[in-house]
Each structure stands twice: as structure tokens, then as C-alpha cells.
């Protein structure tokens, strides 16, 4: 029996009836030969890990821009956190761990430089609007591999598109990733906020301490345990009503006391840089890299420019802005 067939047999024997089995996948946008060793979901995970967009996540802001220290979350470390939590949920609930991991690793591939401030700016600049979940799907469908895309499975693409709180994933693995995303960013943003001096543990609302615990590990473990107890052998994945309400209140607390304050620190500079770059490429589209120039006729200048800007790391965006707009020493 081939290696992949043994994986299929294990899925039949051990996965929940509500899990998405690899052999049940609706397939890819374009048909291609299958792999003798890996399932399609495993191949999707590997394609995402080796993509250029995934590599760039290490230099994209999570919350705190250019922090003074080496231990703050980047978009990459956040992605790895989401993957770990989603895999723990999938394993505990007998869901497809490979599918959950692939969705988690790909969910933020389309995120902008400068965190959600960058997303907000591009949403204002683009006549089509801009949402990082939609851009993540565009990255894997259109932009990666020099415009060929990664040709991922329908289930992974659906999970990437619908990972935000407003999304409705079609698989339980996708729901697990959506919950894992919220659990990860809320808890590790708390940790970063304390490291940055934005927050003290004593300032966390009492209901959050009662519901989840005082430290990051305890809060994450409590959230995972609650989801497993609420969802085991059920056709859904969700938190209990009590813990779900507490998590939403904690999320609202973070928006009010941390995210808005952190965003204000970089809003002006990020907006000035991204607006200037957008305006420059609208006037000089021929200066875009070849990949984006090749999309111009089909997609139009604003969308292609947003593709380029959203692909940038924080460092690259700053370097390009300086090269284009800051007079260099000795220049006339």
C-alpha cells in the first residue's frame, strides 16, 4: 500500500465523522497529478511554507512597530502560534490536523506592512476596498509563483478567506483556525503590551482573570480545554457561552486600551508612506516590478499597486519610501 493510501486509511479509522478527510477534498482550481506520499492538504501546507509571502511574514508588524527588543510578536510568530493552537484543537477533536495546519499557515499571507494600520490605509486608498483575508486568498490564487499561484485545495482556500471573526468557514477545521487566531492574537498581544509598558497585569479586567487565568499559558490552555469540552463529538467547534463572552469582552478591552493606542503611534508615518507610494506608482506604473506590471491590463492599476504595497515588509516599505522621497546626501 502506498504511503498516502495508509494515511487515507488512518483518516477513515480515527478521524471524527465531522472531520474533512483528505480523500473527500473538492479538489484544486486546476487539476494536476497527485503525490504518491502526501495528501493534498499536506502538499498545501508545504507549498505555503515554501512560498515567498510566508517568508516575508517575519518582517511584518503584528502590533508593535520596530519594537526595542527581540521578543515581540511578528506576523510570522503569530502565524506559528495560530498553527499550534489550531493543531491542538484538531488533534483533540479528531479533526484533520493537516487541513487545520495548512489554513493556519496561510491565513495571513496577504497582510500589509505596519499591521492593521496598513490594512486600514489600503482599504481607504483602493476603490475596491482591502481586507487582508481576501488578499491572502489572492496571494495563493494569483500572485505566488510569479503569477501562477499555489493552486491550493478548495478547503484550504475557504479557510483562509473565512478565518476572520465575520467569516463562516465550510469545514470544522476552518472554524478551529478562526478561533485559534483570536485566542493567539489576544493573549500574545497582552504579553507584548506588558513588555512594551502599555499594560500591567493588574489592569486586566477581573472577568478575564476569572475566566482564563493570569498568565499567557494558562489563558490559552483554558481556552483550548473549553472548546474541546464544548465541541467533542459534536458537529460544530465553538467555545462555551461563558468563555466565548469573556473572550469577546477581553478582545474589546484590548481594542480600547492597547490597539488604538499602538495604532496611533504608527498611524501618521504609515499613512504618509503608503499614500506617497500609492500615488507614486499611480503616476509611474512602469516602475512596478514585472509581476505586477503583467497584471495591470487584467486587474487595473489600483488593485495591482495594492498587491505590491501589501506584499512589502515594514523594512522594505521604509527603504523604498526613503529612496523615492528622502533626499540623499550629496544629491543636487
Secondary structure by P-SEA (a helix, b strand, c coil): ccaaaaaaaaaacccccccccccccccccccccccccccaaaaaaaaaaaccccccccccccccccccccccccaaaaaaaaaaaaaaaaaaacccaaaaaaaaaccccccccccaaaaaaaaaaccccccaaaaaaaaacccccccccccccaaaaaaaaccccccccccaaaaaaaaaaaaaaaaaaaaaaaaacccccccccaaaaacccccaaaaaaaaaaaaaaaccccccccccaaaaaaaaaaaaaaaaccaaaaaaacaaaaaaaaaaaaaaaaaccccccaaaaaaccccccaaaaaaaaaaccaaaaaaaaaaccccccccc
